[in-house]
Amino acid sequence: MIKPGDLVMLADEGWVVPGALTALKYFQRLRTDYGGKPMIVLEVNDKPRPQYTHKDQIAGLDKNVVVMVDGRKQIFTSSLLRVVDETG
């Protein structure tokens, strides 16, 4: 679970990109702009739940994570990030 103060990076090693061209461009842009860059978590917020969905949420899609990267704030869905293991 991601929490404020964690050091995170894009979890792009296991991405399976949907076949749509827009999705391919989006994920490639994320990799180009943020791939391999450490980020510090500032906030973790629950996403508002739409009324028309099932009661069970898909893992990782229920949180917005605000991070500091390259001197600016950026918001990611928690499923796109992984916590960096600092223990070695």
C-alpha positions as CSV (number, residue, x, y, z in Angstrom):
1,M,0.0,0.0,0.0
2,I,1.3,3.4,-1.0
3,K,1.4,6.1,1.7
4,P,2.7,9.6,2.0
5,G,6.5,9.8,2.3
6,D,7.1,6.6,0.2
7,L,9.6,6.6,-2.6
8,V,7.9,5.3,-5.8
9,M,8.6,4.7,-9.4
10,L,6.4,3.8,-12.4
11,A,5.5,0.2,-12.4
12,D,6.0,-0.1,-16.1
13,E,7.8,-3.4,-16.3
14,G,4.5,-5.4,-16.4
15,W,2.3,-3.1,-18.3
16,V,0.0,-4.7,-20.8
17,V,-1.1,-1.8,-23.0
18,P,-4.5,-2.0,-24.6
19,G,-4.5,-2.0,-28.4
20,A,-6.0,1.4,-28.9
21,L,-3.6,3.9,-30.5
22,T,-4.5,6.6,-27.9
23,A,-3.7,4.2,-25.1
24,L,-0.4,3.3,-26.7
25,K,0.6,6.9,-27.0
26,Y,-0.5,7.7,-23.4
27,F,1.6,4.9,-21.9
28,Q,4.6,5.6,-24.1
29,R,4.4,9.3,-23.0
30,L,4.3,8.2,-19.4
31,R,7.4,6.0,-19.9
32,T,9.3,8.8,-21.7
33,D,8.4,11.5,-19.2
34,Y,8.6,9.6,-15.9
35,G,10.2,6.1,-16.5
36,G,13.1,5.4,-14.2
37,K,12.6,8.6,-12.1
38,P,12.1,8.4,-8.4
39,M,9.1,10.2,-7.0
40,I,8.1,11.1,-3.4
41,V,4.5,10.6,-2.4
42,L,2.8,13.7,-1.0
43,E,-0.8,12.6,-0.8
44,V,-2.9,9.5,-1.3
45,N,-6.6,10.2,-1.9
46,D,-9.6,7.9,-2.5
47,K,-11.3,8.4,-5.8
48,P,-15.0,9.3,-5.7
49,R,-17.0,6.1,-6.4
50,P,-19.4,6.4,-9.3
51,Q,-22.9,5.2,-8.3
52,Y,-23.3,2.9,-11.3
53,T,-20.3,0.6,-10.5
54,H,-20.2,-2.6,-8.5
55,K,-19.5,-2.4,-4.8
56,D,-16.1,-4.1,-5.2
57,Q,-13.5,-1.8,-6.7
58,I,-10.7,-3.0,-8.9
59,A,-7.4,-3.2,-7.0
60,G,-5.2,-0.2,-7.6
61,L,-7.8,1.9,-9.3
62,D,-9.4,3.3,-6.1
63,K,-6.6,5.8,-5.2
64,N,-5.1,9.0,-6.7
65,V,-1.5,9.5,-5.7
66,V,0.0,13.0,-5.7
67,V,3.8,12.8,-6.1
68,M,6.7,15.2,-6.5
69,V,8.8,14.5,-9.6
70,D,11.2,16.8,-11.4
71,G,10.3,19.7,-9.0
72,R,6.6,19.6,-9.8
73,K,3.4,17.8,-8.6
74,Q,1.9,15.0,-10.7
75,I,-1.1,12.8,-10.1
76,F,-1.1,9.1,-10.9
77,T,-3.5,6.2,-10.3
78,S,-2.0,4.0,-7.7
79,S,-1.9,1.0,-10.1
80,L,0.7,2.8,-12.2
81,L,3.2,3.1,-9.3
82,R,5.3,0.7,-7.2
83,V,7.1,1.4,-4.0
84,V,10.9,1.4,-4.2
85,D,12.4,-1.3,-1.9
86,E,14.9,0.6,0.1
87,T,16.0,-2.4,2.2
88,G,18.4,-3.6,-0.5
